[in-house]
């Protein structure tokens, strides 16, 4: 068995969301492409603030939008749910596949957990050790997980769910999903180099004491490598290398062979 592999590189926010919606629509067609799961790997260029599909009107803080625009960020609405994500110094995956049959068959949470298997392996291949609860569905034990969620529900990364990868309770990958009649689309954004001060400046105001959740509840690959004493360099954390490891992890986790396909839409 095989899976469709698309490595897109850096693209604008509108292009990335349009491409993923196109892939989801492909699964309404019973062709050879839609008979296999699809993994697309990319990043946002320029940096982008994406809003969850259900973040409408009263849920959107216009001050945050204005700050993002002044910084030159793209502003885009995701077709998937969840809260806002700052796509900067990160790598994003999208998975489209049937939830009625095949590897990812099942209800929403079951699909989330199945995808967590390849994500867990991705971090292991980087020399890291995610929390064991990340694959067992155990709720994360972040220092301020509950208080952070109550204080600010705009930023997706301030709360980790039981099916998401964490390190010491800190969330490293924000995931959101959408389902059509035929298939699902799941987005996941992984921080390569997380800068809490940058997030506080965009999403919040105040001092460190007022925004401790940004230090206690979110992390990145580089930060976890430093903690674990894993040697790295800028080349080690390049998009080229990380996308290669991600595709290898997907293949290994589900015993599939990659079939590189062009993105034509």
C-alpha positions in Angstrom: 0.0 0.0 0.0 1.1 3.6 -0.6 0.2 7.2 0.3 0.3 10.4 -1.7 3.2 12.6 -0.7 3.2 16.3 -1.5 6.0 18.5 -0.3 5.0 22.1 -1.2 7.6 24.2 0.7 6.8 27.9 1.5 3.5 29.2 0.2 1.1 32.0 1.1 -1.7 31.5 3.6 -4.4 31.6 0.9 -2.6 29.2 -1.3 -2.1 26.7 1.5 -5.7 26.7 2.6 -7.0 26.6 -0.9 -4.7 23.6 -1.7 -5.9 21.7 1.3 -9.5 22.3 0.5 -8.9 21.1 -3.0 -7.3 17.9 -1.7 -10.3 17.3 0.6 -12.7 17.8 -2.4 -10.6 15.2 -4.3 -11.9 12.5 -2.0 -15.4 12.9 -3.3 -14.1 11.3 -6.5 -13.5 7.6 -6.6 -10.3 7.8 -8.5 -6.8 6.3 -7.8 -5.6 9.4 -6.0 -8.5 9.4 -3.4 -8.0 5.7 -2.7 -4.9 6.5 -0.7 -4.3 8.9 2.2 -2.5 12.1 1.4 0.2 13.8 3.4 1.1 17.4 2.4 4.0 19.1 4.1 4.6 22.9 3.9 5.2 26.2 5.7 3.7 29.7 5.5 5.6 32.4 3.6 5.1 35.1 4.7 4.4 34.2 8.3 0.6 33.9 8.7 -2.0 34.2 11.4 -4.7 31.5 10.7 -8.1 31.6 12.3 -10.1 28.5 13.0 -13.3 27.9 10.9 -15.6 28.7 13.9 -13.8 31.8 15.0 -16.4 34.2 13.7 -17.1 37.9 14.6 -17.5 37.9 18.4 -14.7 35.4 18.8 -12.1 37.5 16.8 -10.0 40.1 18.7 -9.5 42.8 16.1 -6.6 44.2 18.0 -4.7 41.0 17.3 -5.6 41.1 13.6 -4.4 44.7 13.4 -1.0 43.8 15.1 -0.6 40.9 12.7 -1.3 43.1 9.7 1.3 45.7 10.9 3.9 43.0 11.1 3.2 42.0 7.5 1.6 38.7 8.3 -1.0 37.0 6.1 -4.4 36.7 7.7 -6.3 33.6 6.6 -9.3 31.5 7.7 -8.6 27.8 8.0 -11.2 25.3 6.7 -10.5 23.3 9.9 -11.7 24.1 13.5 -9.7 25.1 16.5 -8.4 28.5 17.5 -5.8 31.0 16.1 -2.3 29.8 15.2 0.7 31.9 14.4 2.6 30.2 11.6 6.2 31.3 12.0 9.3 29.3 12.4 7.2 26.1 12.1 6.4 23.3 9.8 2.8 22.3 8.9 1.3 19.0 7.8 -2.1 18.3 6.3 -3.6 14.8 6.1 -6.6 14.0 3.9 -8.1 10.6 3.9 -11.3 8.6 4.2 -12.6 8.2 7.8 -15.1 5.5 6.6 -12.5 2.9 5.7 -8.7 2.4 5.7 -6.0 3.3 8.2 -7.8 6.4 9.6 -11.3 5.0 9.8 -13.2 6.0 12.9 -14.7 8.8 14.8 -13.1 12.2 15.3 -11.0 11.4 18.4 -10.0 8.0 17.0 -8.6 9.7 13.9 -6.8 12.3 16.0 -5.1 9.5 18.0 -4.2 7.5 15.0 -2.4 10.5 13.5 -0.7 11.0 16.8 1.2 7.8 16.2 3.2 9.1 13.2 3.7 12.5 15.0 5.1 10.7 18.1 7.5 8.7 15.8 8.6 12.0 14.1 9.8 13.4 17.4 11.5 10.2 18.4 13.4 10.2 15.1 14.6 13.7 16.1 16.1 12.3 19.2 13.3 13.5 21.5 11.1 11.8 24.0 7.5 13.0 24.0 5.3 12.5 27.1 4.1 8.9 27.1 0.5 10.1 27.5 0.8 11.5 24.0 0.1 8.1 22.6 -2.1 6.8 25.4 -4.6 9.6 25.5 -3.6 10.7 29.0 -4.5 14.4 29.6 -1.4 16.6 29.6 -0.2 18.0 32.9 1.0 21.4 31.9 1.8 23.8 34.8 -0.9 26.2 33.8 -3.0 24.2 31.3 -6.4 24.9 32.9 -5.7 28.5 33.9 -4.3 29.4 30.5 -7.4 28.0 28.7 -9.7 30.0 31.0 -7.6 33.2 30.6 -7.2 33.3 26.8 -9.2 31.1 24.4 -7.9 32.8 21.2 -4.6 31.1 20.9 -4.8 27.4 19.9 -1.5 26.5 21.6 -2.5 27.5 25.1 -4.3 24.2 25.8 -3.3 20.7 24.9 -5.8 17.9 24.5 -5.3 14.3 25.4 -4.6 13.2 21.9 -1.9 15.9 21.3 1.9 15.5 21.5 3.4 17.2 24.6 6.8 17.5 26.3 6.4 17.9 30.1 2.8 19.0 29.5 3.9 21.7 27.0 2.1 21.6 23.6 4.3 21.5 20.5 1.8 20.7 17.8 -1.6 22.4 17.2 -4.1 20.1 15.4 -7.5 20.8 13.9 -9.8 18.8 11.7 -12.7 19.1 9.3 -14.9 16.3 7.9 -16.9 16.1 4.7 -19.3 13.4 3.7 -16.4 11.5 2.1 -13.2 12.2 4.0 -11.4 14.4 6.6 -8.8 17.1 6.5 -6.5 17.5 9.5 -4.0 20.4 9.9 -1.1 20.3 12.3 1.4 23.1 13.0 4.7 22.2 14.7 7.0 25.0 16.1 10.6 24.5 15.1 11.8 27.5 17.1 9.3 28.8 19.6 9.6 32.4 20.8 7.2 33.1 23.7 7.9 36.9 23.8 6.8 37.1 20.1 3.6 35.4 20.9 2.9 37.5 23.9 3.4 40.6 21.8 0.9 39.5 19.3 -1.7 37.7 21.4 -1.4 39.5 24.7 0.0 42.4 26.6 1.8 42.8 29.9 4.8 41.3 31.7 6.1 37.8 32.0 4.3 37.4 35.3 1.0 38.2 33.5 1.7 35.7 30.6 3.5 32.8 32.3 1.3 30.4 30.3 3.2 31.2 27.1 6.4 29.9 28.8 4.8 27.0 30.6 2.4 25.6 28.1 4.1 25.8 24.7 7.4 24.6 23.3 9.3 24.0 20.0 11.7 21.4 18.5 14.8 23.5 19.1 13.8 24.2 22.7 13.3 20.5 23.4 16.5 19.6 21.8 18.3 22.0 24.0 16.7 20.5 27.1 17.5 17.0 26.0 21.1 17.9 25.1 20.6 16.8 21.4 23.1 18.4 19.1 21.6 20.5 16.3 22.4 23.3 13.9 20.3 25.4 11.5 20.8 22.9 8.8 19.6 20.1 11.1 16.3 21.9 11.5 15.8 22.9 7.9 12.5 22.4 6.2 14.1 20.0 3.8 15.4 17.7 6.6 12.3 17.9 8.8 10.0 17.2 5.9 12.0 14.2 5.0 11.9 12.8 8.5 8.1 13.6 8.7 7.4 11.7 5.5 9.6 8.7 6.7 7.7 8.7 10.0 4.3 8.6 8.2 5.5 5.7 6.0 6.9 3.7 8.9 4.0 4.3 11.3 1.4 3.0 8.9 3.6 0.6 6.8 3.0 2.6 3.6 5.2 3.6 0.7 5.3 7.2 -0.4 4.1 8.0 -3.9 5.2 11.5 -4.8 2.5 13.4 -6.6 2.2 16.9 -8.0 -0.2 19.4 -6.6 -2.3 20.5 -9.6 -5.4 22.6 -9.0 
